[in-house]
Amino acid sequence: MKGLILTAPNSGGGKTTLTLGILRALKRHGIAMRSGKSGPDYIDPRFHEAASGTTCVNLDAWAMSPARIRHLAAGQAPILIEGAMGLFDGAPPDGKGATADLARILGLPCVLICDVSKQSQSVAAVVEGFSRHAGDVNIAGVILNKVGSPRHEAMLRRALEPVGLPIIGAVYRDIKLETPSRHLGLVQANERNDLEQFLDYSASIANNSIDIDLLLSLFEQYSKAKQNPPILPPPAQSIAIASDQAFAFAYPHLLSAWQKAGAALSFFSPLADQAPAPSDIVILPGGYPELHAGKLASNRNFIAGMRNAKAVYGECGGYMTMGEGLIDAQGNRHQMLGLLPLETSFAKRKLHLGYRNLKPQGGLWDMPLNGHEFHYATTLKAQGRPLFVATDAEDTALPPMGLINGPHAGSFAHVIDRAD
């Protein structure tokens, strides 16, 4: 098995767009390629899958054990992994979970994508600094992104000559490569009507600007885990899962593991006013229910099906939907399912972001968990028994998270893996 990691000195340097372009270009060339995404990301992997036609796995060096990461990365085809943020950026206090940790765990080389839109000769100091910063992280090459002109490219190449790393490509600034975003990241792949055109255009740019053969020559061997790590057990034998533009944030590695463990999964769309199939538990994943709150509040089949469910578990957006009311960004209150004594609001947004150590106090989980919180909602009311005792990545105690109300439970945390 072979792999390579695309990383950058910082966020916003163009990792996702170039990864998508390369994946689609390889697909055009008939080269089988899997992909991975570093960190707790729901949105970028769906773009990867659209570009490559194959499943993208989340590889989280903070929340997952090395054995889990090696197991998920294993496969017959090579894997191209997109990093998160800057190469050495991770959770406080020491950067655990950074893309560099992923490179160490898998023993894979990295290609540094440098946004050179506001620099010239200084790129050499950046590349040399990153290549020398950690002896156990191998920077195997460089891609210059957002180059301004042939003269600019020549200056950059001349400055990088003494560093001695291969320049794999130079991608020029192009407004057509920009991607729309909202408060949790890029607009979702299934919301873009122009997705195929965007991917094909990105592939053409990658094919013309990047030496694909040189890139492929940098892939190195890595080994999978000797044995499968213990999974997070399925919460029930039959599970109905909401899945549409409002509830899209479910981790494929969890769903796949539950199916392999014998659980029967079914899917339904609350936005299409579908009720869940009869099941032991219904899961409402995270997503963007605040953008569709009015429609959700009026979908009678969905509401009746949820209120008649044996048990319901919600994460983030799903948790908010389980509450009594949700106030949208315009200040309008929408009646939600009423399964939890909870009121949330987007009228005054506040960022909540970070990894979470979670100790369940009941509900469907019976073991310590690793998770992640990322939302802008404000809690106006949360009454009752908490679902989790939580600490952050620095083991600082947080207020109790989530609620349990009989067979119904949820929280703002996205569960990633068991905390073994």
LUMLO-453096 format. One line per field, with one value per residue: residue in one letter; x, y, z of N, C-alpha, C in turn. Coordinates in steps of 0.001 Angstrom, whole numbers, plus 500000, padded with zeros to 6 digits. Layout:
N
residuo	A	...
n.X	X	...
n.Y	Y	...
n.Z	Z	...
ca.X	X	...
ca.Y	Y	...
ca.Z	Z	...
c.X	X	...
c.Y	Y	...
c.Z	Z	...
This chain:
420
residuo	M	K	G	L	I	L	T	A	P	N	S	G	G	G	K	T	T	L	T	L	G	I	L	R	A	L	K	R	H	G	I	A	M	R	S	G	K	S	G	P	D	Y	I	D	P	R	F	H	E	A	A	S	G	T	T	C	V	N	L	D	A	W	A	M	S	P	A	R	I	R	H	L	A	A	G	Q	A	P	I	L	I	E	G	A	M	G	L	F	D	G	A	P	P	D	G	K	G	A	T	A	D	L	A	R	I	L	G	L	P	C	V	L	I	C	D	V	S	K	Q	S	Q	S	V	A	A	V	V	E	G	F	S	R	H	A	G	D	V	N	I	A	G	V	I	L	N	K	V	G	S	P	R	H	E	A	M	L	R	R	A	L	E	P	V	G	L	P	I	I	G	A	V	Y	R	D	I	K	L	E	T	P	S	R	H	L	G	L	V	Q	A	N	E	R	N	D	L	E	Q	F	L	D	Y	S	A	S	I	A	N	N	S	I	D	I	D	L	L	L	S	L	F	E	Q	Y	S	K	A	K	Q	N	P	P	I	L	P	P	P	A	Q	S	I	A	I	A	S	D	Q	A	F	A	F	A	Y	P	H	L	L	S	A	W	Q	K	A	G	A	A	L	S	F	F	S	P	L	A	D	Q	A	P	A	P	S	D	I	V	I	L	P	G	G	Y	P	E	L	H	A	G	K	L	A	S	N	R	N	F	I	A	G	M	R	N	A	K	A	V	Y	G	E	C	G	G	Y	M	T	M	G	E	G	L	I	D	A	Q	G	N	R	H	Q	M	L	G	L	L	P	L	E	T	S	F	A	K	R	K	L	H	L	G	Y	R	N	L	K	P	Q	G	G	L	W	D	M	P	L	N	G	H	E	F	H	Y	A	T	T	L	K	A	Q	G	R	P	L	F	V	A	T	D	A	E	D	T	A	L	P	P	M	G	L	I	N	G	P	H	A	G	S	F	A	H	V	I	D	R	A	D
n.X	500842	500474	501013	500415	500648	498978	499718	500073	501489	499608	496083	493650	495242	494720	494547	492298	491028	493114	493589	491148	491215	493451	492604	490379	491683	493384	491448	490407	492608	492444	493571	493445	492560	492399	491143	491845	491045	492449	491624	488574	486352	483485	482658	484610	485383	483149	483316	485739	484918	483111	484877	486686	485219	485337	485254	485999	488036	487909	490656	491804	494127	494045	491662	491505	493016	496411	496298	493661	493746	495648	494269	491957	493143	494075	494101	493613	494197	496358	496537	495583	496009	494424	495603	494900	494417	497516	500600	501740	499785	497613	495622	495431	497507	499860	499694	498731	497334	497770	498375	500985	501307	499737	501245	503481	502385	501530	503808	504260	505230	505103	503655	504155	501894	502109	500799	501492	500670	501185	503909	507385	510574	510682	509407	511252	512367	510177	509606	512068	512188	509940	510678	512837	511943	510910	512493	511378	509325	508689	509176	508517	508230	507098	504270	503486	501118	498557	500058	501275	502203	504213	506752	506719	506584	509097	510809	510148	510896	513643	514410	513892	515692	518171	517118	516493	514324	511954	509946	506719	504654	503136	500554	498434	496883	493346	490117	488035	488583	487889	485865	482524	481546	480278	479314	480295	482190	482986	480301	478096	478821	476623	474931	475751	475025	476718	478766	480061	481070	482826	484655	485700	486882	488806	490333	491402	493040	494822	495970	497321	499053	500451	502922	501948	503020	505445	504429	503111	505323	506314	504812	504801	505438	503352	502280	499491	497403	498178	496127	492555	491349	489413	485951	483627	480800	477684	474765	472356	470478	468908	468902	467789	468671	468871	469313	470191	470367	470079	470885	473628	476001	477401	479690	481279	483002	482065	479431	479953	481387	479401	477600	479196	479310	476868	474576	471503	471037	469054	467894	466593	464867	464378	463849	462433	460097	459927	459264	461089	462061	460606	462470	465100	466403	466583	468738	469704	471880	474473	474425	472823	470289	469316	469159	466984	464844	462159	460892	461334	459836	457274	456863	454905	454824	457460	457736	455745	456686	459122	458338	457052	459019	461024	463422	465626	468565	470637	473052	474677	473387	471265	470689	469783	467456	465947	465070	462804	462439	463873	465702	466219	468769	467611	466065	463658	461499	461219	459146	460322	461011	460459	461440	463423	464046	464913	466180	467466	469520	470327	470383	472149	475245	477784	480977	481741	484228	486324	488198	486806	486822	484772	482574	480082	476925	474828	472207	472802	475504	478194	480831	483974	484515	485866	485453	484229	483516	481772	480218	477882	475732	473696	472831	469765	468108	468470	467423	467539	468873	472296	474032	476788	479804	482369	485632	488101	490647	492895	492337	490786	488049	484736	481439	478658	477571	474951	471776	469633	466583	464535	464178	465452	468212	470997	473602	475854	478208	480134	480581	483530	485210	485866	487406	490036
n.Y	498808	502233	505745	509336	512644	515702	518866	522053	525294	526752	527393	527845	527861	526508	523718	521938	522481	521894	519221	518091	518651	517113	514512	514188	514479	512230	510249	510693	509849	507187	506112	504392	505656	506193	508321	510416	512388	514581	514967	516191	516343	516826	517794	518259	515527	514595	516048	515009	512385	512810	513750	511641	509289	507301	506091	508389	508535	509602	510572	510885	512121	512942	512024	509333	506107	505094	502514	502405	504422	503376	501112	502195	503563	501578	499723	498531	500255	503151	505871	509228	511828	514583	517207	519065	522459	524121	522268	521557	522255	521659	520379	522265	521605	521201	520745	518240	515811	517023	517305	516524	514564	512564	511962	510879	508614	507023	506975	508457	510533	514138	516640	520007	522556	525732	528874	531445	533947	536389	536705	536314	535669	534958	532564	530533	530527	529761	527152	525833	526093	524581	522083	521435	521535	519329	516357	513857	514119	514046	516235	516039	517377	520321	522319	525154	527557	529778	531481	534467	535268	534413	535567	535893	533183	532317	533724	532522	529846	530133	531091	528843	526932	526448	525087	522546	520799	519027	520868	520397	521478	524480	526485	528825	531908	531897	532801	531098	528868	529312	528568	528492	529261	528698	529189	526806	525855	524824	525217	522483	519524	518272	520378	521920	522781	523042	521271	519117	520437	522207	520397	519141	521312	522011	519699	519929	522170	521159	519061	520419	522028	520695	518247	515248	512658	512963	513583	511164	509550	510145	508873	506667	503469	502065	500449	498479	498224	495511	494095	494407	497278	497659	498323	501108	500087	499301	501256	499955	497182	497701	500626	503793	506450	509895	511603	514043	517342	518848	517195	515938	515197	512616	510181	508117	505989	505075	504229	502219	500406	499689	498357	496180	494961	493829	495398	496697	499203	501977	504704	508042	511027	513937	516477	515849	515185	512605	509829	508026	504591	501786	501077	500310	502525	505990	508119	511438	513135	515728	518891	521280	522251	524717	526249	525261	525298	526218	524605	522036	522265	522178	519749	517166	514319	513610	514748	513344	510725	510876	511503	509206	507355	504711	505346	508161	509696	512522	514605	517675	519612	517812	517402	519993	520014	518162	519594	521938	524383	526354	529137	531026	532673	535054	535680	534374	532122	528607	525845	522845	519293	518678	516685	516949	519064	521793	524820	526606	529026	531010	533657	535292	534577	532381	531059	527691	525488	522679	519730	517047	515240	512710	511542	509350	509706	508062	507055	506013	505335	503582	503846	505645	508362	509898	513036	515855	519314	521768	524525	527282	527912	529237	528252	528592	527427	524516	521896	519400	516031	515690	514467	514001	514177	516389	517220	519439	519444	520012	518876	520387	521063	521180	522688	520492	518425	518210	516376	514024	512481	510309	507802	509350	511265	513546	515779	518571	517492	515771	512458	510629	508384	505565	506072	504615
n.Z	500000	499214	499897	500255	501580	501279	502305	504059	504933	506326	507014	504400	502139	499822	499819	499689	497188	495340	496001	495215	492465	491694	492400	490674	488218	488243	488190	485652	484183	484583	486844	489774	492903	496319	498985	501852	504759	507023	510423	512161	510022	508138	505680	503553	502893	501418	499079	498138	497551	495487	493573	493147	493015	494864	498297	500919	503767	507163	509075	512099	514122	516748	517964	517297	517699	516863	515720	514781	512828	511010	510229	508988	506906	505298	502233	498836	496656	496139	498553	498824	500972	502420	504335	507410	508322	509158	508703	511233	513005	515643	518340	521423	524337	522906	520194	519437	517237	514852	511276	510903	512883	511829	509567	510847	512126	509968	508519	506174	503375	502869	500787	500363	500045	498952	499408	497467	496912	498091	498324	497402	497035	499723	500016	500046	502610	504106	503103	503581	506359	507210	506229	507813	510402	511859	512255	511862	510097	506796	504227	500974	498610	496755	495986	494249	494784	493607	491972	490447	487864	484922	485356	488136	488868	487938	489669	492100	491699	491313	493816	495372	494566	496090	498278	497494	497153	495132	492835	492281	490918	489563	490200	488851	489913	490016	489703	489276	490685	493255	496118	497399	500791	504159	507630	508874	507189	503828	501437	501213	499274	498032	497643	495568	492381	490288	490627	489209	486960	488218	489381	487113	485859	487782	487650	485086	485409	487346	485896	483885	485297	487247	487747	487291	487097	488463	490989	491626	491846	494314	496210	498973	500533	503072	506082	507158	510141	512326	513432	513624	515257	518328	517858	518100	519570	517879	518623	518674	517261	515049	513196	512365	510296	509835	506775	504719	503226	505531	507568	507433	508595	509372	510415	508116	508852	511298	510695	508836	510434	512256	510594	509821	512243	512403	512639	511362	509069	508142	506093	506005	504877	506498	505374	503098	504215	505289	507388	509896	509352	511101	513965	516369	517326	516463	514724	514618	512839	512873	511083	509043	510249	511029	508772	507532	509204	509247	507315	508371	510693	509731	508575	508736	508659	509227	511823	513301	513016	514367	516952	517633	517750	519172	520504	520437	519240	519096	517453	517694	515232	515006	517696	518401	516897	518234	520387	522021	520745	518088	517306	514471	512385	511710	513833	514130	515737	515671	516054	517340	517728	520401	522060	523891	526720	525626	524280	521584	519827	516942	516665	518016	517377	518567	518638	519268	519705	519421	520490	522437	525484	526538	528981	529329	530938	530966	528708	525275	525186	526797	527505	527782	525482	522515	521040	519075	518997	517212	516506	516192	517672	520338	523586	525041	526878	528790	530342	532817	533023	532373	529435	529051	530990	530503	529212	527785	525155	526638	528983	530644	532709	531439	531188	531967	529248	526873	527005	528683	528282	529282	526859	525021	523859	523532	522292	521752	520919	518482	518166	517685	518167	520324	523515	523958
ca.X	500000	501234	500256	501049	499836	499041	499604	500358	501939	498500	494754	493298	496268	494264	494698	491119	490822	494135	493333	490028	491673	494335	491797	489602	492631	493792	490306	490386	493711	492194	494418	492658	493112	491530	491520	491584	491040	492914	490824	487124	485775	482395	482312	485613	485357	482111	483891	486703	484204	482578	485990	487391	484300	485567	485026	487045	488008	488435	491809	491921	495241	493738	490545	491639	494286	497213	495801	492446	494151	496264	493219	491097	493919	494465	493314	494395	494668	497070	495681	496019	495396	494455	495815	494028	495128	498926	501159	502004	498698	496731	494909	496270	498535	501094	499459	498376	496310	498144	498676	502306	501129	499234	502404	504328	501693	501502	505117	504074	505798	504173	503903	503769	501218	502427	500098	502540	500006	501677	505331	508227	511740	510466	508899	512350	512497	509032	509780	513220	511828	509045	511382	513800	511342	510778	513255	510603	508281	509395	508632	509084	508097	506374	503390	503291	499714	498173	501166	500718	502629	505440	507884	506587	506965	510550	511415	509920	511711	515037	514620	513790	516742	519091	516433	516726	513129	511328	508729	505848	503767	502866	499156	498249	495656	492192	488905	487132	488929	487378	484693	481668	481576	479408	479962	480979	483125	482487	478946	478176	478932	475308	474194	476311	474545	477821	479877	480805	481831	483924	485646	486363	487764	489932	491167	492149	494103	495818	496649	498188	499943	501148	503554	501257	503945	506367	503652	502901	506613	506601	504043	505644	504764	503055	501687	498238	497429	498271	494808	491529	491132	488030	485068	482582	479701	476443	473871	471192	470555	468302	469152	467336	469555	468474	470367	469879	471161	469975	471480	474606	477276	477569	480982	481160	483724	481200	478313	480491	481719	478151	477070	480024	478988	475558	473442	470777	470893	468147	468084	465384	465094	463420	463459	461429	458977	459891	459376	462057	461543	460585	463835	465354	466807	466719	469849	469705	473251	474622	474201	472379	468845	468948	468855	465758	464013	460748	460401	461309	458741	455980	456817	454111	455211	458728	457504	455003	457562	460134	457698	456637	460191	461356	464505	466226	469842	470984	474334	474780	472152	470224	470375	468943	466151	465223	464607	461457	462409	465128	465606	467152	469626	466767	465322	462364	461479	460542	458848	461035	460362	460012	461880	464320	463751	466046	465946	468728	469347	471379	470227	473456	476109	479007	481707	482170	485098	487419	488052	486161	486835	483379	482219	478621	476206	473637	471926	473191	476924	478586	482287	484525	484520	486519	484565	484592	482412	481973	478922	477722	474456	473658	471816	468925	467571	468782	467020	467477	470063	473273	474471	478228	480781	483315	486814	488630	491896	493870	491759	490095	486641	483733	480102	478058	477119	473827	470635	468957	465170	464021	464903	465984	469429	471787	474498	476538	479444	480175	481399	484435	485736	485994	488643	490792
ca.Y	500000	503459	506940	510651	513647	517083	519740	523465	526020	527407	527214	528750	527882	525838	522265	521204	522640	521151	517795	517701	518665	515970	513296	514072	514267	510831	509452	510833	509048	505789	505687	504184	506411	506475	509570	510584	513764	514692	515725	515981	517103	516137	518402	517989	514156	514380	516574	514005	511249	513243	513905	510384	508174	506306	506559	509124	508215	510552	510076	511893	511731	513258	511241	507924	505444	504773	501287	502754	505188	502466	500230	502938	503973	500410	499438	498062	501386	504180	506845	510619	512381	516041	517642	520094	523658	524014	520933	521277	522821	520676	520816	522720	522650	520851	520472	516845	515650	517742	516486	515944	513330	511579	511556	510022	507344	506237	506977	508933	511841	515250	517670	521285	523484	527079	530018	532441	535126	537624	536609	535830	534928	534473	531193	529624	530444	528979	525740	525289	525990	523441	520834	521162	521722	518040	515381	512652	514446	514176	517079	515419	518244	521582	522844	526598	527855	531180	532190	535629	535469	533658	536212	535515	531772	532208	534201	531516	528672	530481	531183	527519	526030	525983	524219	521202	519979	519125	521663	519477	522236	525896	526741	530271	532441	531693	533024	529964	527822	529663	527781	529176	528688	529263	529256	525585	525431	524930	524784	521042	519052	517972	521617	522634	522309	523119	520518	518374	521399	522695	519338	518951	522467	521854	518624	520461	523021	520285	518293	521316	522805	519813	517066	514135	511523	513251	513455	509746	508939	510469	507997	505672	502328	502079	499171	498574	497667	494053	493579	495439	497834	497503	499347	501671	499177	499936	501542	499065	496274	498387	502055	504678	507607	511012	511880	514989	518563	519368	516230	515256	515025	511307	509641	506820	504896	504527	503513	500993	499484	499165	497365	494986	494320	493188	496319	497023	500651	502529	506148	508786	512459	514835	517566	515305	514819	511169	509325	506931	503226	501200	500710	500389	503894	506930	509048	512701	513659	517164	519445	522672	522389	526125	526805	524624	525115	526411	523419	520925	522490	521961	518414	516399	512908	513564	515034	512233	509561	511064	511461	507821	506484	504091	506123	509099	510280	513608	515292	519052	520035	516867	517730	521195	519647	517421	520515	522507	525478	526804	530500	531133	533860	536242	535879	533684	530874	527492	524731	521628	518025	518635	515459	517371	520409	522524	525946	527088	530233	531523	535112	535798	533433	532284	529873	526660	524688	521965	518315	516797	513950	512572	510436	509260	509598	507292	507094	504848	505029	503071	503875	506967	508641	511090	513726	517190	520269	522876	525122	528699	528088	529605	527524	529462	526609	523093	521450	517966	515231	515830	513242	513812	514988	516646	518077	519786	518771	520257	518228	521384	520708	521974	522462	519244	518528	517431	516053	512728	512565	508972	507110	510334	511912	514208	516833	519271	516788	514739	511339	510139	507055	505236	506591	503470
ca.Z	500000	499106	500237	500244	502257	500814	503472	503795	506124	507027	506431	503313	501105	498612	499905	499248	495753	494608	496223	494360	491090	491475	492437	489442	487117	488296	487728	484188	483640	484881	487965	490988	494030	497454	499637	503269	505248	508396	511381	512294	508909	507449	504403	502523	502373	500405	497843	497691	496969	494191	492636	492867	492840	495905	499666	501625	505193	508143	509824	513142	514982	518146	518496	516943	518029	515679	515100	514030	511647	510045	509719	508074	505730	504519	501044	497709	495858	496901	499220	498863	502181	502565	505703	507979	508796	508830	508936	512644	513806	516246	519536	522526	524396	522197	518779	519166	516217	513631	510103	511130	513646	510873	508771	511685	512372	508742	507891	504811	503037	502684	499785	500944	499142	499435	498844	497228	496348	498702	498611	496303	497529	501097	499999	500355	504068	504590	502747	504307	507776	507409	505937	508885	511731	512551	511501	511587	509133	505523	503164	499778	497450	496926	494941	494360	494493	493432	491332	489777	486474	484618	486030	489545	488973	487771	490909	493129	491399	491542	495264	495982	494090	497139	499250	496968	497056	493816	492672	491560	490053	489828	489854	488801	490514	489145	490492	489075	491642	494580	496498	498380	502135	505187	508937	509295	506155	502465	501128	501024	497902	497450	497430	494425	491086	489339	491202	488196	486149	489053	489525	485824	485633	488706	487122	483941	485957	487969	484852	483122	486168	488187	487153	487939	487205	489568	492221	491908	492213	495712	497088	499637	501152	504502	506493	507902	511492	512328	513776	513651	516600	518796	517316	518950	519253	517433	519744	518604	516121	513901	513379	511294	510316	508975	505806	503645	503355	506894	508500	506573	509276	509996	510032	507437	509501	512338	510076	508252	511526	512808	509661	509921	513522	512293	512764	510127	508946	507139	505977	505637	504689	507144	504477	502184	505080	505484	508753	509974	509360	512448	514354	517802	517640	515354	514914	513887	512839	512716	509753	508998	510428	511201	507452	507047	510400	508920	506612	509315	511654	509084	507970	509706	508696	509955	513244	513903	513072	515405	518273	517884	517742	520448	521109	519488	519634	518191	517602	517201	514596	515391	519090	518395	516329	519263	521412	521929	519788	517503	516762	513353	512360	511563	515079	514092	516494	515014	516944	516989	518041	521785	522727	524960	527237	525077	523369	521029	519008	516068	516554	518441	517183	519351	518221	520211	518851	520058	520821	523717	526175	526943	529875	529321	532210	530640	527286	524490	525277	528120	527598	527461	524056	521988	520120	518623	519022	516270	516183	516530	518361	521750	524342	525878	527970	528753	531672	532998	533271	531273	528770	529199	531701	529417	529324	526476	524792	527701	530164	531458	532865	530744	531731	531482	527868	526389	527855	528603	528645	529022	525791	524079	524346	522507	522733	520662	520560	517451	518624	516648	518450	521745	524087	524501
c.X	500876	500364	501099	500098	500068	498789	499986	500893	500791	497180	494551	494287	495884	494376	493510	490942	491842	493976	492225	490451	492555	493543	490997	490512	493096	492673	490201	491455	493521	493052	493566	493328	492044	491955	491165	491626	491446	491914	489333	486350	484698	482259	483316	485579	484288	482540	484909	485990	483613	483693	486573	486471	484509	485385	486250	486914	488518	489549	492172	492971	495059	492734	490676	492992	495083	496728	494552	492826	494758	495230	492352	491838	494238	493536	494212	494989	495470	496088	496344	495270	495536	494612	494791	494887	496584	499468	501307	500918	497780	496068	495892	496434	499723	500887	499136	497248	496610	498380	500049	502217	500617	500376	503308	503693	501749	502867	505095	504746	504706	504621	503327	503161	501390	501612	501111	501962	500557	503158	506086	509384	511557	509923	509999	512521	511372	509257	510940	512902	510933	509779	512343	513173	511262	511451	512482	509398	508970	508629	509296	509009	507216	505462	503187	501863	499471	499353	500590	501031	503833	506672	507899	507025	508475	511283	511306	510820	513198	515345	514655	514911	517673	518445	516524	515519	512509	510075	507808	504904	503659	501478	498912	496921	494505	490936	487941	487434	488468	486083	483861	481690	480512	480045	480642	481971	482543	480997	479018	478165	477564	474435	474665	475821	475657	479000	480703	481635	483034	485030	486402	487314	488999	490887	492005	493302	495207	496637	497659	499257	500801	501711	503000	502193	504942	505661	503491	504190	506971	505811	504970	504802	504452	502346	500421	498419	497441	496940	493821	491356	489688	487163	484211	481321	478467	475498	472633	471361	469896	468340	468650	468102	469050	469631	469829	470699	471109	470695	472488	475874	477320	478882	480824	481876	482904	480076	478783	480803	480458	477533	477868	479765	477593	474369	472824	470533	469880	468275	466779	465716	464027	462962	462423	460187	458813	459989	460424	461374	461504	461965	463978	465741	466891	467860	469658	471126	473263	474401	473803	470857	468404	468621	467530	464720	462531	460153	460313	460126	457377	455829	456189	454514	456508	458500	456796	455883	458595	459515	457216	457812	460463	462405	465116	467529	470224	472336	474260	473466	470989	469753	469466	467541	465312	464644	463190	461374	463798	464908	466654	467899	468835	465924	463960	462457	460657	460349	459564	460317	459867	460396	462834	463921	464868	465570	467305	468473	470582	471280	471500	474420	477359	479701	482059	482958	486153	487131	487481	486421	485474	483185	480697	478056	474926	473419	472491	474658	477271	480106	482779	484710	485406	485601	485068	483344	482728	480602	478897	476436	474660	472547	471066	468358	467996	468541	467003	468838	471038	473674	475949	478815	481937	484506	487304	489964	492999	493414	491177	488613	485738	482394	479542	477453	475900	472767	470189	467533	464521	464817	465558	467197	470155	472692	475078	477796	479202	481108	482223	484883	485672	487339	489413	492180
c.Y	501239	504659	508190	511631	515012	517991	521156	524118	526586	527041	528193	528806	527171	524327	521529	521290	521838	519647	517309	517642	517466	514672	513111	513844	512812	509910	509508	509960	507558	505235	505588	504882	506569	507799	509540	512053	513770	515482	515471	516784	516265	516582	518053	516545	513896	514958	515588	512875	511593	513324	512573	509221	507068	506938	507302	508836	509393	509881	511125	511473	512162	512259	509748	507380	505225	503516	501565	503484	504271	501540	500955	503330	502804	500211	499048	499217	502344	505180	508222	511297	513893	516398	518667	521234	523619	522668	520604	521833	521717	521254	521338	521599	522428	520485	519031	516783	516367	516764	515838	514642	512213	511055	510607	508640	506442	506142	507456	510287	512876	516119	518970	522190	524888	528125	531153	533749	536434	537523	536179	535039	534360	533051	530206	529442	529602	527494	525117	525128	524797	522123	520453	521115	520425	516975	514137	512923	514809	515065	516640	516305	519432	521813	524331	526918	529364	532028	533313	535758	534581	534255	535866	534065	531596	532656	533145	530303	528954	530530	529806	526568	525561	525037	522771	520291	520117	520003	520875	520217	523676	526204	528241	530673	532323	531804	531858	528822	528143	528916	528520	528476	529334	529002	527973	525082	525633	524604	523311	520652	518830	519205	522372	522025	522272	522244	519803	519303	521924	521654	519106	520110	522373	520778	519108	521350	522163	519549	519145	521998	521960	518619	515826	512936	511732	513114	511990	509056	509181	509605	506939	504582	502615	500779	499404	498015	496146	493408	494734	495966	497633	498652	499964	500886	499923	500149	500659	498164	496837	499890	502805	505993	508667	511357	512761	516252	519159	518476	515360	514848	513728	510718	508268	505686	504277	503696	502190	499958	498877	498115	496074	494226	493711	494101	496582	498529	500986	504046	506813	510267	513276	515958	517124	514839	513307	510838	508221	505579	502715	500665	500824	501797	504708	507889	510250	513261	515181	517596	520904	522785	523841	526789	526298	524488	525254	525187	522222	521038	522201	520573	517416	514932	512728	513735	513871	511001	509667	510962	510063	506855	505921	504901	507007	509621	511340	514211	516663	519505	519112	517088	518948	520886	518875	518333	521016	523615	525850	528181	530658	532462	535148	536522	535219	532354	529830	526363	523485	520401	517929	517370	515743	518770	521386	523633	526451	528239	530521	533035	535829	534625	533526	530982	528984	525642	523967	520484	518164	515359	513793	511339	510366	509076	508792	507351	505874	504470	504549	503010	505283	507132	509843	511729	515109	518052	521428	523414	526570	528954	528484	528822	528490	528714	525167	522553	519933	517332	515358	514470	512951	514703	515156	517478	518379	519084	518967	519680	519228	521048	521697	521800	521145	519446	517656	517152	514618	512934	511233	508285	508052	511037	512586	515254	517526	518533	515808	513632	510802	508702	506813	505724	505453	503909
c.Z	500000	499450	500196	500909	501612	502008	503085	505056	506950	506353	505285	502178	499826	498631	499297	497741	494956	494806	495306	492897	490765	491458	491151	488233	487086	487828	486215	483530	483902	485996	489226	492161	495099	498069	501113	503618	506707	509235	511308	511256	508235	505994	503306	502017	501324	499057	497270	496960	495611	493153	492203	492542	493845	497283	500204	503114	506017	508926	510857	514163	516428	518701	518249	517387	516751	514957	514270	512736	510595	509429	508691	506793	504814	503323	499898	496901	496729	497513	499213	500001	502179	504034	506144	508518	508327	509271	510410	513568	514319	517476	520583	523547	523464	520741	518456	518143	514923	512485	510243	511926	512742	509999	509559	511854	511144	508068	506461	504585	502804	501509	500322	499867	499693	498684	498708	496702	496908	499073	497346	496903	498944	501142	500372	501863	504660	504332	503504	505789	508052	507193	507060	510278	512522	511705	511135	510676	507819	504547	501861	498547	497749	495722	495224	493928	494469	492939	490471	488301	486197	485289	487515	489744	488873	489034	492013	492920	491675	493048	495918	495562	495200	498153	498805	496902	495665	493849	491751	490619	490475	489301	489939	489454	489517	489988	490370	490033	493054	494853	497537	499725	503002	506533	509393	508248	504776	502401	500735	499553	497266	497266	496191	493118	490039	489753	490136	487320	486927	489167	488218	485511	486531	488213	485944	484397	486558	486915	484089	483975	487092	487429	487861	488100	488343	490902	492597	492334	493671	496697	497672	500281	502619	504832	507284	509312	511419	512694	513824	515072	517028	518308	518417	518635	518746	518609	519772	517393	514876	514162	512153	511408	509349	508044	504684	503882	504752	507903	507748	507303	510080	509508	509368	508158	510628	511738	509480	509328	512127	511893	509737	511215	513523	512434	511389	510094	507862	507181	505528	505560	505409	506224	503456	502930	505197	506966	508777	509909	510798	512814	515859	518232	516353	515686	514011	513930	512810	511283	509854	509175	510584	509868	506907	508162	510098	508247	507553	510270	511054	508480	508935	509790	509477	511448	513932	514044	514172	516795	518632	517943	519139	521217	520028	520087	518608	518507	516957	516561	514921	516813	519167	517890	517340	520335	521179	520886	519321	516891	515672	513380	512228	512809	515113	514837	515746	516019	516455	517570	519479	522522	523885	525424	526891	524150	522894	520067	518166	515916	516994	518415	518062	518989	519407	519393	519670	520248	522222	524191	526839	527824	529966	530730	532064	529138	526579	524612	526692	528270	527308	525950	523743	520960	519793	518623	518082	515882	516645	517321	519817	522429	525252	527074	527742	530158	531732	533187	532105	530707	529037	530282	530726	529868	527912	526235	525822	529030	531152	531514	532137	531439	531200	530092	527614	527424	527624	529076	528310	527938	524785	524682	523190	523119	521509	520201	519416	517948	517460	516909	519945	522239	524744	524937
